[in-house]
Amino acid sequence: MGKTLKSYFFWTHARGSFHYDVMVTLILAFIFLTPQVWNYGDKPIPISGFSGPIEVVSDHGRGLLVTVDAADVHVAAHADDAAIRKALHRAIEPVTGDAVFVTHWETVTGSDGAPLQWRVHVRR
């Protein structure tokens, strides 16, 4: 038994032999069955449609200024700064990527006081 396991580890069996076929079958089973069992984290992020356009412009050498509609930012009304920063990052991530840091933000409100847009200042 030890000799057989050692020969499997060092791949010493001739092509077309029973043990060779067993090794190839185990490798193929690993390749095709493990993604169903383990999450490798390689699936793309699902992107839902944005309710309005996202505008990305330069912030005069300090980073980027991203303007996003308020409907695309899902944040509670009385959320703290950390929750707002996380929600803004999540909203702009499909456009800017994950490698940005939200430095500060401003809200553009309508005549009724409800937020219409967020102006998010980010750095890479």
N, C-alpha and C positions, 0 to 999 in steps of 0.2 A: 504494500500500500504506500509506504514512504517513497519507494523508488518511482512509482507511478506519479505521485504528486510532484516529486522533484523533476521528472521528465516533462510534466505539464508546465511547471514554472519556467524551465529552461527551453521549452518548445523543441524537443528533440525528436518528435515523431515524424515519420515520413508522410508526405502529402498523400491523401487518399486513404490513409489507414483509419481504423475505428477511432483511436484516441485523437487524431488530428481533427476528425469530423466532430467529435465531442467538444473539443476546445473552440472550434469555429462556431458551433451552435451556441455555446455559452457566451461567447463574445457578442454574437448577434442578438441573443436574448437580452443581454445587458444593454446594448445600444437602443433596442426598440421598446423595452419594457420599463426601464427606469424613469424615462420622462413622465410616464403615467403615475408613478409612485412618488418620485422626488420632485420638488420644485427647484429648478436650477436658476430661476430668476431671469430668464432670457426672453420672456414674452414682452412684446411692446406695450407701452402704456396706452390704454384705450383713451382716445381723444374724442370727447363729445364736441359737438358743434358750438361755436361761440355765438352769442346772441348779437354781437356787433364786431366791427373791425378792431384789431389790436394794432396800435401804432407804436413803433419802436424808433426812437431818434437818439442821436448823440446828446449827451448832457455836457457839452462843451469841455470834453477831455476828462470829466470826472466819472464817466460811466455811461449808462444808458438811461433814458427816460421812457418808460413803457406806460401807455395809456390803455386801460382796459375798462369795459363797461361794468357797472356795478352788478348787473345780473350774472356776470361770469365769476364773481368773487362770492363764495359762500362762507359768510362769517356772521356770527351772532351780533345782535344790536349793541350789546354792552360788553364786547369781548376785550380782553387785555391786549397789550401791544404784541406779545409773543404769539397769540392766536391770530391776530390780524396779519402779522408778518408771515406766518405759516400759510394762511389762506391766500395771501397775495402771491407767495412763491409758487404755490400749487396752481394758481390760475394762469401765471405767465410761463410756467415751466415748459409747456409744449412749444412755445415760440423761442424762448431764450435758452433753454437747456437747463440742466441741473447745476451747472457750475457758476451760478450767480448768487450774490448776496444782496438782500433787500436792505438798503441803508435807511431810507425814510420814504414817506408817502404823503400825498395830499388827496383830499376828496373834492370833487366838483359836484355841488348840490344844485338841485332845481329850485324853482320858486317856492315849492312846498317844503323844502328842507330835506327831502329825500336824496340820497346820493345817486348821481347819474354815472359818474366815472371815477376811477382811481388813477392817479398819476403816481407811478411807482418808480423811485430812483434806485437803480441797481448797479453793482460793480461786479466785475468778473474776477 
